[in-house]
Amino acid sequence: MPRDREWNVLQREREQQALSMADEHLDAGRARIRRQVALLRDLRASGHDTAQAVRLLALLRDSVAVEREHRHLIQIRLATLPADD
């Protein structure tokens, strides 16, 4: 039994670290989106072609959506791990 408890504690720690990393990735992705939106606004105001910038913004948003799903899966794994009794 002590080995099972140690494994559970280790797994919970790993998942908590993964959750923290997912949060960092989400924050970074949202920051990239904000910068891209600002750049897109500047490009439009300057009369430049924005097609590539718009495509990149869509990809950045898709990336954040995938990271949100990843974070959700980590939360599910954490919820299914036994408590640290």
HUJOHU-V372123 format. One record per residue. RES is the residue in one letter. SS is DSSP state (a for helix, b for strand, c for the rest). PHI is phi in degrees with one decimal (* if undefined). PSI is psi as a letter, one per 40 degrees, with the letter a starting at -180 (NA if undefined). Layout:
res: <RES RES>
ss: <SS SS>
phi: <PHI PHI>
psi: <PSI PSI>
//
This chain:
res: <M P R D R E W N V L Q R E R E Q Q A L S M A D E H L D A G R A R I R R Q V A L L R D L R A S G H D T A Q A V R L L A L L R D S V A V E R E H R H L I Q I R L A T L P A D D>
ss: <c a a a a a a a a a a a a a a a a a a a a a a a a a a a a a a a a a a a a a a a a a a a a c c c c c a a a a a a a a a a a a a a a a a a a a a a a a a a a a a a c c c c c>
phi: <* -58.2 -64.4 -61.7 -64.2 -61.0 -62.6 -61.5 -63.2 -62.2 -62.3 -62.5 -62.0 -61.9 -67.3 -63.8 -64.3 -63.5 -65.0 -62.7 -66.4 -62.2 -61.8 -62.7 -64.4 -63.8 -60.0 -65.3 -64.5 -64.6 -64.6 -63.0 -63.4 -59.7 -64.8 -67.6 -62.7 -63.6 -63.1 -61.0 -60.6 -65.1 -61.6 -62.2 -63.0 -89.4 79.5 -83.1 -67.3 -113.7 -56.6 -65.4 -64.3 -67.0 -63.0 -63.2 -59.7 -61.6 -65.2 -62.8 -65.1 -60.8 -62.2 -66.4 -62.5 -64.4 -66.0 -62.4 -64.7 -60.3 -60.8 -62.2 -63.4 -63.6 -61.1 -63.4 -60.6 -61.2 -68.1 -90.5 -75.8 -60.6 -65.2 -80.2 -25.0>
psi: <d d d d d d d d d d d d d d d d d d d d d d d d d d d d d d d d d d d d d d d d d d d d d e e i h e d d d d d d d d d d d d d d d d d d d d d d d d d d d d d e i i i f NA>
//
